[in-house]
Amino acid sequence: PLRIPSLTAVWSNRAADRSTAQALLSLGTLFFVAISPLFAGEHDLAQALYAPEQVQRLFLPGWHGETLPGEIQTLQEAQVLVIERSPLRLLPPQIGELTELTVLVLRQTQLSGLPVEIIRLSQLRILDISDNQLQKLPQWLVNMGQLREIRLKGNPLAPGEVETLRKKMPQTKILF
């Protein structure tokens, strides 16, 4: 025989569904509260220039400019700078003032070269210049022995140039 659930059974199932939804919402809130400190120190450029001493990580996805303002040099505590999917064509020489940078990501931009001032970034460990317009690597790059990883994928570089860099920087992982 066909059994039709009683109204009480239907209501208790819906209550259980609501409890599950509330529990998931609570877990989501807990996850956000627990994880948000990991993002502390992330800023957009306007916030960063307003309080530069508080900036540790600066993410500028979709940066709309062809260059960065020279005021970027005020971000003395920045350890990570990420610019991607941007018409960025030129980095200002002041980029060399960000001496605490350990990670510099300039991915999917329109860069065709790098300023020599990057050599002053003595803490830099990761340089990601993937998917740009680089046809030639700067010669001074081999003097950055502290680099542990260089990402070059998506650039119109000659393979021989990359192999030369690999030979001169054997301790550095070079992805091409």
PyMOL commands that set and color helices and strands:
alter all, ss='L'
color gray80, all
select helices_A, chain A and resi 7-39+45-50+52-54+70-74+93-97+116-120+139-143+159-168
alter helices_A, ss='H'
color red, helices_A
select strands_A, chain A and resi 42-43+57-61+80-84+103-107+126-128+149-151+173-175
alter strands_A, ss='S'
color yellow, strands_A
deselect
rebuild
show_as cartoon
